[in-house]
Amino acid sequence: MPWSIDTGPPPVIPKELPTTDVRIGYVGGNSFTVRGSYTGRRYTFSPEARVQMVDSQDSRVLLRTRYFKRV
C-alpha cells in the first residue's frame, strides 16, 4: 500500500533563487510519496521508479534518511 508524508504547506520560494535538480535513488521496497520540505513539490518513488530528479534543497532532507541515496 502506498504511503506518504505531508510536511505542511509549501514554503514561499523567491523566484530569483535558482534551483538545481539532482538524481536521488530510493532504496525502500514500497511505493512512497513525499513532499519536498523546501519547494513543496511531490516526489513519488516506487520499486519501478526508484530514481527521480529532486530539487537540491529538497534532497538535503531526503538524504538524511536511510531510504534515499544520491545516484
Beta strands, then each sheet from edge to edge (+ up, - down):
strand 1: 3-5
strand 2: 21-26
strand 3: 32-35
strand 4: 42-45
strand 5: 51-55
strand 6: 68-70
sheet 1: 1+ 3+ 4-
sheet 2: 5+ 2- 6+
end
